[in-house]
Amino acid sequence: MPIGATVRRLFGPFERPVADFYRGCFVDLDRQVAQLRTWVPDARSILEIGCGEGAVTQKLVAAYPHAQITGIDITPRAGRLFQGPRDRVDFKCMTAADLAAERPGAYDLILIFDVPHHVPWNLHEAIPADARTLLAPGGTFVLKEWELIRNVGHVMCEFSDRVLTGDDVRFGEKAYFEGLLERSFGAGAVAASARIRPWPNNPMVQCRRQAA
Ligand SMILES: C[S@@+](CC[C@H](N)C(=O)[O-])C[C@H]1O[C@@H](n2cnc3c(N)ncnc32)[C@H](O)[C@@H]1O
């Protein structure tokens, strides 16, 4: 088992605030969701791919009060630390490919935040392809990833990902991810991008599935 799970368990009831503090050393999730809302002010049906233990989901449920939100992850711990209303939020342990087979076109906003560096690179093309299948026509897909920019933040991030999660992480550059999106959504599909504090390594890009 990776040591991260053991370390986190040692914090007992303080696990959630410690996890939030630790995450804030890398990315400001409040700013990330605020940026998202400038692109997509309202949504009815949101899918978060690779939702982890629910830190972003918790921000989304407050930012999108009219939305039903589904968080999926390959870990059975999906949503474990989520604290918020459960009537609009659903967590499932499943892949985007399986959900795409069940519910094509079901979501008007799909997010994937800080996941691709945990996914083997030969599987990257499937991420936007599945998202495109899951999006309703006119819907928006937003990808936020940690970018390979060599600075102190990157050293901290790579160390913590490798040591705490035990994953064989590999980081790419923003242009690589934009290329992935354009191959699934079409040339020129990347409509906007932003960088989220506190590090320049936090690009977030959005693209739209064309309306039918
Ligand atoms: C760094 S965490 C990010 C969690 C969440 N998106 C957030 O920003 O708080 C990366 C997550 O990606 C998940 N993950 C890795 N490979 C995945 C895949 N193929 N499909 C879905 N989730 C995956 C991991 O289980 C982990 O929960």
The ligand as a Gaussian input file, in Angstrom:
#p B3LYP/6-31G(d) Opt

LIG

0 1
 C       -4.449000      13.641000      -7.956000
 S       -5.952000      12.763000      -7.829000
 C       -7.080000      14.056000      -8.321000
 C       -8.442000      13.893000      -7.706000
 C       -9.426000      15.022000      -8.048000
 N       -9.618000      15.161000      -9.474000
 C       -8.987000      16.337000      -7.467000
 O       -8.578000      17.229000      -8.240000
 O       -9.044000      16.471000      -6.244000
 C       -5.924000      11.701000      -9.254000
 C       -7.094000      10.736000      -9.321000
 O       -7.131000      10.138000     -10.618000
 C       -7.669000       8.850000     -10.453000
 N       -7.427000       8.075000     -11.671000
 C       -6.279000       7.529000     -12.102000
 N       -6.483000       6.887000     -13.274000
 C       -7.790000       7.049000     -13.597000
 C       -8.621000       6.620000     -14.681000
 N       -8.138000       5.890000     -15.690000
 N       -9.935000       6.973000     -14.668000
 C      -10.423000       7.700000     -13.646000
 N       -9.702000       8.132000     -12.599000
 C       -8.401000       7.795000     -12.566000
 C       -6.976000       8.341000      -9.217000
 O       -7.652000       7.224000      -8.668000
 C       -7.037000       9.591000      -8.327000
 O       -8.178000       9.599000      -7.518000

